[in-house]
């Protein structure tokens, strides 16, 4: 049966995506408005943009950097920008934000 290897490959790929979706990340950076209204993003030192719009409370923009921890998801967002994080926690750092 030729379809068994194809099914096995699809299952391996799907399990890799599921594991990747549950990955916790921690990022330090300055929160900025997203390109869409009601969107908030942060760019990490890895140059990856993370969508933190689901945070229960938003940090002040343009004041101080924040340390964000969240779970990567495969969600598609209205914001159309960045890796969407869930289960977000954040705290301010001593680092000041400068410009956008």
C-alpha positions in Angstrom: 0.0 0.0 0.0 1.5 3.2 -1.1 -0.7 5.4 1.0 0.7 4.3 4.3 4.0 6.2 4.0 2.1 9.3 2.9 -0.2 9.0 5.9 2.7 8.4 8.3 4.5 11.5 6.9 1.4 13.6 7.3 1.1 12.4 10.9 4.7 13.3 11.7 4.3 16.7 10.2 1.1 17.4 12.1 2.6 16.3 15.4 5.6 18.6 14.8 3.2 21.5 14.2 1.2 20.7 17.3 4.4 20.5 19.4 5.6 23.8 17.9 2.2 25.4 18.7 2.7 24.6 22.4 6.2 26.1 22.7 6.6 28.7 25.5 8.7 31.8 24.6 10.1 34.6 26.6 10.8 37.9 24.8 12.1 41.3 26.0 11.3 44.4 23.9 9.2 47.5 23.5 5.5 47.0 22.8 4.3 48.9 19.7 0.9 49.3 18.0 0.3 46.8 15.2 -0.6 47.7 11.7 -4.3 47.1 12.4 -6.3 48.9 15.1 -6.5 47.2 18.5 -3.4 45.2 17.9 -0.2 45.1 20.0 3.1 43.6 19.0 6.6 43.2 20.3 9.8 42.3 18.4 12.3 40.1 20.2 16.1 40.1 20.0 15.6 37.2 17.5 14.0 39.7 15.2 10.7 37.8 15.3 7.5 39.8 15.8 5.0 38.5 18.4 1.4 39.4 18.5 0.5 40.1 22.2 -2.9 41.5 21.6 -4.5 38.8 23.8 -2.8 40.1 26.9 -5.4 40.8 29.6 -4.0 44.2 30.4 -1.9 46.1 27.9 1.4 47.8 28.8 1.9 51.5 28.1 3.3 52.0 24.6 6.6 53.9 24.2 7.5 54.0 27.9 9.5 51.0 29.1 10.4 47.6 27.6 8.6 44.6 28.9 9.4 40.9 29.4 6.7 38.8 27.8 6.1 35.1 28.3 3.5 33.3 26.3 2.7 30.2 24.3 3.1 30.2 20.6 -0.1 29.3 18.7 -1.0 28.6 15.1 -3.9 31.0 15.3 -4.7 33.4 12.5 -5.4 36.9 13.9 -7.3 40.0 12.7 -3.9 41.7 13.3 -2.3 39.8 10.4 1.1 40.4 12.0 3.4 38.3 14.1 3.3 35.0 15.8 0.2 34.9 18.0 0.9 34.3 21.7 -1.6 32.9 24.2 -1.4 32.7 28.0 0.5 35.9 28.1 2.1 37.3 31.2 4.3 40.4 31.1 6.2 42.8 33.4 8.1 46.0 32.9 11.9 46.1 32.8 14.2 49.1 33.6 15.0 49.5 29.9 13.4 52.7 28.3 11.9 52.5 24.9 13.0 55.0 22.2 11.0 55.9 19.2 9.4 53.3 17.0 
